[in-house]
């Protein structure tokens, strides 16, 4: 049995019993990616076999022993055209197929639930909207599209889930997104694939895909007591944002209610659609994004708010869009009794600039 | 087995009385030489030195990856090893390998010139290379650098306190060395061709080196700019790449890949030139579709400049620019396919013999085909998302750079060795080395494709245990591969003294470099050759040989 070496024997047995050529297919994307992979393998095999047959066949048929004198052939335009056009056509199929897959992977469906990811040397932090925080792991429900909005606190990282066939660079100072829909409950690898310094290979974690009911239970059991928006509200107040963004007609800053998703006219003449990245950017580089009609007086908050804090603020401002009521109201804000359905005293959705929202203490 | 090798009678043969090797003696005559052949030999020695340093690092990396645990060395040491392996192998071995050694030696002879256009610039290029090597070795000795060979910002500018500036200066200087080599080749090929040597009578080796030279001259300055910006960012914090100062961290990658993608063509094109020469010589036939092969080199050089962003498909470039770059990437694959098919067709109705250079060339065709086709996987946008930054990438570029380029380099070194030294290498040993290299290479790098699809990230010091089996194969293969590379080192050195006397043209090849003595005179030719025949005209050679025999007899 083990004449050579018991260690080697065990190793071989282990290898033969669990030898994977493909990672598990655990997302809706995975079968599409694998289909393209098999197609690419197929054309590679065909190409390789043709070249190998040509080289081996000619080497045998025209070796010097059998064919002592070479016959001179200049070339053939027809053949040149053949082996230009056929590979080109095959490569174009790969291009179109790949592009379709790329758009499928990087264009999230509109109903995706959003989770924030902050990467830093050398850990992954996940921030769920409900306020659940995780480090080096991510719990997600199956059969539901999940979008990740990711940012790095320091260097480039890359968020990779091989079982889902998705990956995206996590960039310092810029939000990037990726989405997936898990199909099979289980625990999968999470890797940082962009080299990020000493412990790059320790920047790993696990993706836990749960059945919807298990996910519910996990969410309920892991709450930190305050949602991201609630944290944002607290931060909003403590940074004194409401001093200017009070929502009043004579306020020095623009009204932030319903600003998320709106088209905004900027002082420099350009127009932008307000998204997460824009909100984050205006907090850090306000002078670059002055709304038309307002003076460029906002100071920068660069270095004063962590990436998690910025996520909280963005989440809070996003929620000002809806009739969302922040359940936990802080002492720093007063809710005006006349405002029904308004989330906060600072700004109220659907309230025109002429209305009088509750006053805010700085 | 028949062979085309025709050596002079060993009992009476001797090396020529005068040659570039014994024209002058002493260290000074080598260090201050303007002779392209001596400079080529200086390059040959220096790049071999760096190849074995880089190779030793690869060996240590593979040894560490034998087990999933980080047990052989500290993480920082591992990171420094793969960084230095990349820097040394790319900037100090692959980029100068074929152009600066073989190209330097044979291009002036192929076009029928006495030397390159600017001999002193050629010598300076070697000195710059040595300075670059010194900087790199200093960075290594002082404690290493762990940025990865890509020097990605802001990691390289703000987050590491290793010897980034020293290593970066090394690359900066090495860049100028390669610009000067490229400049010299362009001017030489344009201005110094012998009478009758028209563009379409040039050996294809000249065409492919010409294409690579254009890339060197136009691409390398951009790398220099990127590196200077990294140094300035590190030392005085100019903030071009720092988002906190309004800079763009992605800008660095655009600049870096604008050079470093064309750089892979700088590396592979001269190798393709070697393959054209070798395949033609050992099948006694003109290369099938000479013009198609010549222009495909130029097409690769041209398209090669417009595909750099395919390294950044997952970095948040806009979807539409990703589309354009993917399309262009597919287009650049076509000229490579054309070359492969033309080389295969050259064999048709040839009279093929299987000397060592030909075995290496066959190895090149097989491995480069796999390397090229897996490049299509990566150029295909959606597939790239899963495969990029994994071992699939590592396997892909090692198939192209090591399986392709290094095979071509070894093929060329064996092919021109008799010309360079006047002596033959031992044939049986070298055939064995070619086979060992091929087997070792496949065993090392093929499992890495599977590892990549399984998701194992590159540059990982430790990995999940389920990836171990494939890593063990890879490490075992690396051992075989190492033996395959050590063998030529040993028997080539042996052959310097004991090899059979080669005579002027042991392969019965048609290039002008073979129509003069081996090793050649310092001035290459006794009189300026006049070219009145097409490239790879074996009938002309046969007539000429017959004529010579009758005259003597």
Interface residues (C-beta under 8 A of the other chain):
Chain A: X11 X14 X15 X18 X19 X20 X21 X22 X23 X32 X33 X36 X37 X40 X43 X44 X47 X48 X51 X52 X54 X55 X58 X59 X62 X63 X64 X65 X67 X68 X69 X70 X71 X72 X73 X74 X75 X76 X79 X80 X83 X84 X87 X88 X91 X92 X94 X95 X97 X98 X99 X100 X101 X102 X103 X104 X105 X106 X107 X121 X154 X155 X156 X158 X160 X162 X163 X165 X166 X167 X168 X169 X171 X172 X173 X174 X176 X189 X191 X192 X193 X194 X195 X196 X197 X198 X199 X200 X201 X202 X285 X302 X303
Chain B: X1 X2 X3 X4 X70 X75 X76 X79 X146 X148 X150 X152 X154 X155 X158 X159 X160 X243 X244 X246 X249 X250 X283 X284 X285 X286 X288 X289 X290 X291 X292 X313 X314 X315 X316 X319 X322 X323 X326 X327 X330 X331 X333 X334 X337 X338 X340 X341 X342 X344 X345 X347 X348 X349 X350 X351 X352 X353 X354 X362 X365 X366 X369 X370 X373 X374 X376 X377 X379 X380 X381 X382 X383 X384 X385 X386 X388 X389 X390 X450 X453 X454 X455 X457 X458 X459 X460 X461 X462 X463 X464 X466 X469 X472 X538 X539
